[in-house]
Amino acid sequence: MADERTISQTADTDRARRRPAALTRRELLAAGAAGLAGATLGASNLLGLAERAEGATYGVPGMHMEFPIEKGASLRVLRWAQFVPVDQPYWDKITKAWSQKTGVPVTIEYVNWPDIPSKTSVAANVGAGPDIVTTFYDDPHLYPEKLVPLDDLAEYLGKKYGGWYDVCRAYGFNKATGHWIALPVGVDGSCVAYRISWLREAGYESVPKDIPTFIKMCKALKAKGHPTGFTLGHAVGDGNNFTYWWLWAHGGKVWNPDGSPAIRSEATLHAIENVKELYSTMIQGVGSWLDPDNNKNFLSGNISVTLNGISIYFVAKQQFPQIAADMNHAIYPVGPVGHPTELPLMPVAMIFKYSKYPNAAKDYLRFCMEEGQYDGWINTTLGYYSSALRAYENVPVWHSDPKALPYQYCVRRMLPDSYAAAPGPKPAAALAEYLVVDMFANATVGGKSAKDALANAETRLARIAKG
């Protein structure tokens, strides 16, 4: 029977669910902190946030689409493992509802973020594996000819829910094939997290809106014994987010619009020289930081400022209320380029052509992003994910706490990692090889001159550009 279907979980997921509700400080820091944002939130709190605002309607009334599901269909889904622990249980709840409605069993394999690209590559090359793969950034553009076109699904969702943000269309639509090849699932927004009292000690009431003053603030914090911490290690989210923002904010870029290398410029050199100044304010060890490390150091009181998703704050609310009361968030400062240049993590879903059940896969993705499911997911994950569709901009979570508001419009401010070119294999390779992260790390942790760090990056980029 359909209602007896179960969603398979990895052993890690099962262990995570059996964890005790009360976590010690040692457990929290050992686990990386960021992944525990909702660990002690009561079910009533989560359900309260998941409820839509009274009278709210996000989609066009009466507009509906269902795909004709193939007989005997079943689905395998490869999905990123949760970074906030309310994510997987809620996604499982959505999946179970679709399975009960359609009678189609769904098996979800939750995988750590860095492992998804390699698993995806194997599936693409072998021609067998999960029906649906959820990955990040422009990974689908590595396999455009091997993916099911999603034009009907993407156009339906866009028309019903206020349209896709420009950056979502950039990631989802492949210019070479002329088709939507991936469905943007959401955005893991990022902002500046900071300690209020420590900023005041340094003479600031809020985070400056421009980079030169931001650097001055960070120097003042370090002088007061409150160093900063920005990831310069091979972190999928935080390392790329920090360094691409910094490069773009100064007017530098990796690619020209025609897809040729663009990293050699005076703007890039300026960005490298400036990051050296910022690095002088940082705690030791940032060159080896991975995604959990800035969270751990912020919650341990080791750093005063970092860049991160909202997960740090909700961990603090539950585990370290004194830190939660003394922290806030701000939008990334704008550099000489004069406009926002953010790169949050963008999860995207794709369907491989080897799937025997492409219609079932499309209908599953449609259901997950419909009103009643998608808005509940954003609310339940406490704003850790932002909507890829404009109609969901004002879900209740953004008004549940004023400290969450800076995350509300992260999607509006972000650029694709391929900027200023279209997404494709070469930008994907540069991102995967941490070219920009390493350029800044070489000039800071590695002690190289700005010119030498740039020359190294330019050589690596030339190789990538040749394919």
N, C-alpha and C positions, 0 to 999 in steps of 0.2 A: 504494500500500500504506500501511496505517496507520503502519508504523514509519518511513515516509519523510516523514511529515508534519513540517513545521517550524513553529516559532513565530516570527512576525515580530517584529522589534525595531525601535525607533526608531534613527535615526542616532546619537543621544546614547548609547544603550545600547551600540551597537557600538564607539564610540570609548572608552567607559568600560572595556570588556573588553580593549581593546588597550593600555591604559595599562601602563607598566612596573610590576613588582611593587615596586621600591624607589622610594619617594617622598621628595623633598627637603622640608626644612622650608618652603621658599618655596611649593612645589606644594601642600603640605598646607594651608597657611593660605589660599592663593589659592582653593582649592576649597571652602573653608568648613569644613574639618576634620570636621564632624559626619558627612559622607557617606562618610568613608574608614575607618570603624571596623574593617573587616575586610580592608582592602586588602592587607595583607601576611601575613595568616594562612595558614598552609600548609593544603593540602587534608586532610592527616591530622588536624590539629587540629579542623577543621570536622566531619569525619566522626566523629571521636571524640565530639564533643558531640551530634551528631545521633542517635547510637545511644541507644535508650531504656535505662533502668536494667534490669538483669537481672531477669526475672520480672515486670516492671511491666506492668499492663494498665489502661488508662485508661477504656475503654468497657465497657458491659454485654456480656458474652460472648454471642455468637450473635445479637445484635440487628443487623439489617441492612435497608437499604432501597435500592432503585435505582429511578430514574424511567424510564418507557418513552420512549426517545429517538426523536424524530421522524425519519422517513426523509429522508436527504439533508441532515441537519443540519450546520451550521457555526456557529461562534460568534465574535463580536467582543467583546473585553473592553477597557474603559477603566480603567486602574489607575494609582495614584500611583507616581511614580518613586521608586526606592530612596533611602533616607537612610543606609542601611548597605549597602555594595556586595555583601554576600553574599545580600541579599534577592532581587533579581531573578533571579539564576542559580538559586537554589533554587526559587523560584516557577515558573520555566520548567521545571525538572525535574519538579515535581508535574504541571504542565500536560501535558507530553509523555507522562507515564505514563498520564494519563487519556485522551489522544488515542489512544495505542497500544491501550488497552483497549477503547475504544468506536469507533474509526475516525472520530471527529469532529475536524476540524481547528479549531484555536483561534488567532486572531490577537489578540495583546495590544499595545495602544498604551500605553506608559508616558509619563505626563504629569507635569510639575511640580505640586506640591500646589496652589498658588494658582490654576492654570489649570483645574482640574477643575470647579468650580462653573459657570463660564461655558460650558464644553463641555457640561455636563449640561443646563443651561438651554436651549441650542440644540436638543439632541436631544429634550427634552421638548416644546418648542414646535413643532418641525418634524414630530415623530412618526416620526423615523428616526434611526438611528445605532447605537451599540454595543448588543448584547444585554444585557450586564452592565456596570454602572457601579459602580466602587468610589469612594466619596466620604467625607465626614467629618461627624461630629456629627449634627445633625438635618436635613441637606439632603434626605433622602427625604421628609420631611414637608411639603416644598414641593410635591410632586407625588403625593400618596397615591392619587388616582383613576387615575393613569396607570401605576401599578406593579402587577406581578403579585403576588397574595397568596402569601406564603411560609409559611402556617400549617403545612402538612404537613412541610416541611423543617425549620422552626425547632423544632417540637414533637418531631420525631424526634431531632434532634441534642441537644436539651435533655434528653430522657428517657434517651438513651444515655450522655451525658457529664456527668452530675451536675447538670444544670440551668444556666440562664443566670444571670449576676449581675443584680441588680436594675437597674443602670444600663444594661445591655445590652438588657434587655427594654424599658426606657424609650425607647431609641433605635430599637429594631426594631419595636415594636408601636404601631400608630396607633389611638388611641381613637375617632376620628371614624368610621373605616371598620370598626373591630373586627377588623382583620387585622394580622398581621405583614407589613410592607411592605419590610423591609430585614433583612439578616443581619449582625450585628456580627462583624467579622473578627478584631479584636484591639484592643489598647490600646498606644499608644506611651507607656509609663510615664515619669513625671518625678519626680525627687528633688532634694534640695539636694546639689550637688557642691562640695567645699571642699578647701583645702590644709591638711593636718594640722599642719605645723610653724608655719604662719602663725597658725592658731587658738591654738596654744600660746603664741606670742609675745604674743598679745592676752589671754592668761590663761584660755583655754578648752580643755578636752580633747575636747569634742564640741559639736555644734550643739544649742543649747537647744531644748526641746520647746514653748515658748510664744513668742508673737510679741514681747511687751515685752522679754524677755531676749534674743531674737534681734536686735532692734534695737540693744540695748546692745552685743552682740557685734560687730555690723557697725560701730558707731561706734569700738569699740576697735581693730578691724582697720584702719579708715581712719587712725586716729591713729598706727598703726605703719607707715603707708605702703603698706597693702595694701587698696585700695578694692574694693568689691563691684561687681557688674554684673547688673542685672535688666532684661529687655527691655521697653521702653516704646514700641517702634515697631510697625508693622503686620505683625507676624509671626504667621502662622496658628497655629503651635504655641506658641512661647515667650511671645509677647506676651499672648495670651488666657489661657494657663495661669497666668501670674504675676498678672494683674490680677483675673481672676475668683476665684482663690484668695484674694487679699487682701481683696476685697470681701466674699465669703461668710464668711471667717474672722472678720470683725468684726460679723457678724450682718446685713449688708446683702444685698440681692438686687435683681435687675432686675424680677422678675415676682412677683406674688401667685399663689396656687394657682388663682384663677379666670381668670388670664391678663391681669389689669389691671396697669398699671405700678406698680412698688413701689420705684423707685430713690430717691425722696425720703424720707429717714429720718435720724434722729440717728446710726444705725449707719453709714450711708454717709458722713456727714460725719466721723465718727470715723476711718473707714478712709482718707479723703482726708488728714486731718491727720497720721495715722500714716505714710502713704506719703511725705509731705514729709520726715519725719524719716529714713526709710530712704533716700530719694533723696540726702540730704546725705552719705551714705557711698559713693555710686556714682561710677564713672569717668565722665568726660564722653563724650557721644555716644550714650548709651543710647536717646535719643528717636528715633534713626533706625535702630536695630538691627533686622535681620531675623533669621530663624531661625538662620543660620550664625554670626552675629556674637558671641554669647556664647561659643560654642565656640572661635572663633579667639582671643578675648581671654583665655580661661582657659588655653588651651594656650600662649599667648605669655607667660604670667606677668603679664599686666596686671591681672587681678582675682583675688581670693581666694575668692569665693563666687558661685555662680549657681544657677539652676534649669535642669535639662536631663535628657534621656534618658541612658541609660548609654553612649551613643556616645562621649562625651568620654573616658571611662575607657579604652575599648578602643583608641581612637586613641593615647592616651598609652602604653598597654602596648606598642604596636608601634613608635611613633615617638619617644616621649619617656619612657623608662622611669623617669627620675628624678622626673618629675611623677607618673606612675602610682603609684610607691612612696610619694609624699607627698600623695596625695589619697584621699578616701573619700566616702561618700554617706550621707545621712540623710533621713528622712521629713520632709515639710514641717511646720514648726511649726504648732501649733493656736492659733487666736485666741480672743477672748472668747466666741465662740459655743460653744466647748467640745468640738467634734468635728472630724474631718478634713473638709476642703472643697476637694479637689483637682479639677482639670480637665485630665487628660491628653488627648491627641488620640485620638479613637475612629474608626478606619476602618470603614465599613459598605458592604455590597454590595447592589445592587438590580437588578431585572430590569424593563425597560419592557414594557408591553403590546404595543407594536408589534413585538416580537420574534416571529419565525416559529417559534422553537424554545425555548419556555419550559421544557419538560421537560429538554432537553439542558442549558440554563443551570442549572436546579436541580440536576441530577445532577453537573455540574461543581463547583458550590459545595459540594455534599455531600462529594464526593471530597476536595476540598481541606482540609476540616475533619475528616476521619476520622483515626483513629489510624493512625500510620505516615507520614502526610503533615503534619498540623497540628503534632504534637509535634516533628517534625523541623525544621519551619520556625522554631518558637520557639527551639529549641536552636541552630540554625544561625545565626540572627540575634543570638545571644549575649544573649538576654533583652531586646533592644530592643523586641520586641513581647511583650505578656503575653496570656494566653488569655482569651477571652470566655466560655469554658465552664469550670465549676468543676473538672471531673475532671482538667484539665491543669495544675492549680496547682503540682504538685511535679515537673515535668519536670527532668531532670538539670542543666540550665544553672544553676539557682538554687543548686546545691550545688557548682558548679565553682569559685567564688571567693566568699569571705565578703563582699567589697565589692559584690557583686551583690544580696545579700539584701534591702536596702531596697526594691528594685523589685518583689519577688515579689508583693506584695498591693496594687499600685496600683489594680487594678480594684475591690477591696473598698472602697477609701477615696474613690473619685471620685464626683462628682455630675454629672448632665447639664447642659449649658450653659443649658438652659431653667429650671433650678431657680428657684423652687419650683413652676413650672407644668409642664404636659406639653409635650414637643417639638412644634414647629409652625412655620408660616411667620414669625410675628413674632419669636420667639426666634432663629430662624435669621437673620433680617434684622439684628437687633441685633448678633449675633456677626459677621456678614459685614461690617458697617459699622464694626466696632471701637469700638462705643460706650463700653464699659467701659475699654478701653485708652486711648482719647482723653480720657476723664474724668480719669484719673490723670495722663496726660501733660500735660494742660492745667494741672494743679495743681503740677506739678513742673518739667518742661522749659519749659512756657509761662508759669510764674510767676503763674498766676491764684490767687485766693483759693479756699478750699474751697467756699464758697457759690457763687461764680461758676462754678467747674468743674461743680458739681452742677447748677446752673440750666441750663447749656448741654446737659448730658446729658439732663436732664429734658425739655427742648424737643424734642430729637431723638427721644427715646423716645415722646413723645406723637404725633409724626408717624408713627412706625412702628406704634404701637398702633392708629391710625385705619385702617391698611391702605392 
